Amino acid sequence: MDNIFETATTALKAMLTNEKKQPPHVGEVMSCWIYLSMLEYG
């Protein structure tokens, strides 16, 4: 397990880089739609 400083450094580097963000995975989008449907109609 990484220590807290390595974890924080990795997280900051990920937030500060200007890489293009990947589109959400199909499974993630489907889960969001199911959750939204459950909130609206459930």
N, C-alpha and C positions, 0 to 999 in steps of 0.2 A: 504494500500500500504506500502510495506517495505521501510525503509529508505535506502539511498545509501550505507551505510556501511554494512548493513545486506545483501544486494544484492551482493556487491563485495565479501564479505566473503563466501557466498554460491557459487558463481562462482569459486572462488579460490579453495575451497574444492572439487568441482566437477572436476576441472582440475588436482588436485594433487593426487587424490585417484587412486589406481591401480586396479580398478574394470575392468572386461572385458567389452568392448564396445558391445552394442547390434547391430546386423546387421540392415541395413536400412529397413524400412517398405516397403511393396510391392507398396503402393500408392506413396511413395516418389520416388522410383526407376522408376516407370512408368512416373511420372511427369518429371523426369530428362531426360528420353528417348524421351518423346514428345518434350521437350524444345530443345534437341539436334537435333532432326529431323527437327523442325521448323527452326533452325539456318542453317542447311545444305541444306535443300531443299526448304525453304520458300522464 
